[in-house]
Amino acid sequence: MNGRTVDADPSLPGGLGLSTLLGRLAARRPVFHSEADFQFEFARELAVEAPDMQIRLEVPFRSPADGTRYVDLTCRTSGQRALVEFKYVTRAYTWTAPDGEEFRLKNHAAMDLARLHFVHDVHRLESLIGDDSDTTGIALLLTNADALWGSPGRRVTRDVAFRLHEGRSPLSGTLTWGPDDNRYPANERVLNGNYPIKWHDYTSADLSASAGYFRWLAFQV
């Protein structure tokens, strides 16, 4: 894991591509009420695509040093295991599905913290997996907030090292939080892998509204 560049299009145990799974999920569920709803429907779709796979939600990992930490989803097949962490970051958006179900998404205004929490997922997965060659990790972010994939311009912000816009260099090494003269070490993260940033289209639930356009980003650990 140390220093290696990881695939921008991750795969799950058994060779199932994440882009394939999400493409099929998008056809059935273009929008989710919450992160928990996204996790559940992802697991449900995975069970359809890989019926022999063992799938578990909210799995505890215990260690004397760190206590108990939970991973959103684990899946296992053919001696391979994957740990998956989810982030669902939204702009305010209201959409009514063809069957009449209404979705009212919250506005997550703090995009800097969204970036921090996603990178923290990557860091946690690296820590949990260590040198286990039979286990991989996937940090998955689904969003309709174009501020996450769009160019940030020239303004310097406290989360500049954590930016996730397409076209920036891969995330790797020590990521500091805050300017040089006012850093916040508690938010610093050190990544062992080199993570290229490639956004993928998820779906457009409503072509008349920009907030109906969802994209996803995933890092494979």
WOZILIN-V559555 format. One record per helix or strand. SS is the DSSP state (h for helix, s for strand). FROM is the first residue (numbers start at 1). LEN is the number of residues. If there is no record, write none. Layout:
# WOZILIN-V559555
ss:SS from:FROM len:LEN
ss:SS from:FROM len:LEN
This chain:
# WOZILIN-V559555
ss:s from:5 len:2
ss:s from:11 len:1
ss:h from:13 len:3
ss:s from:17 len:1
ss:h from:18 len:11
ss:h from:35 len:15
ss:s from:54 len:10
ss:s from:67 len:11
ss:s from:80 len:10
ss:s from:93 len:4
ss:s from:102 len:4
ss:h from:111 len:19
ss:s from:135 len:9
ss:h from:146 len:4
ss:h from:160 len:3
ss:s from:171 len:5
ss:h from:185 len:3
ss:s from:189 len:7
ss:s from:200 len:5
ss:h from:210 len:3
ss:s from:213 len:8
